[in-house]
Amino acid sequence: MRHAAVWHGLDWKTAKAIDFRQMQRTLGPPELDGVRMLAMDEFAIQRGHRYATVIIDPERKRVLWVGRGRRKAWNSWKR
């Protein structure tokens, strides 16, 4: 991301925002049809206290959602 930002003369945060919007348009919301079971894991992004949460469909071995933070992130995903 950093190299692409420098190449195009953009701030890193601007390049990240463009990438994020493109991924949202390309991938859209996760397809939940047929999902019978969910699994959740939290993992450290870097040393220290920066974490992310991932929600997966363990039967199909698919990642459904990844978000920053710990359990509070899961609450923003489920509707």
Residue pairs with C-beta under 8 A, 6 or more apart in sequence:
1 12
1 15
1 16
1 19
2 12
2 15
4 10
4 15
5 11
5 12
5 14
5 15
5 16
8 15
10 18
30 64
30 65
32 64
34 60
35 57
35 60
35 64
36 59
37 57
37 58
37 59
38 55
38 56
38 57
38 58
38 64
39 55
39 56
39 57
39 58
40 53
40 54
40 55
40 56
40 74
41 53
41 54
41 56
42 51
42 52
42 53
42 54
42 70
42 71
43 51
43 52
43 54
44 50
44 51
45 51
45 52
45 68
50 68
51 68
51 69
51 70
52 66
52 67
52 68
52 69
52 73
53 66
53 67
53 68
53 69
53 70
53 71
53 73
53 74
54 63
54 65
54 66
55 63
55 64
55 65
55 66
55 74
55 77
56 62
56 63
56 64
57 64
65 77
67 73
67 74
67 76
67 77
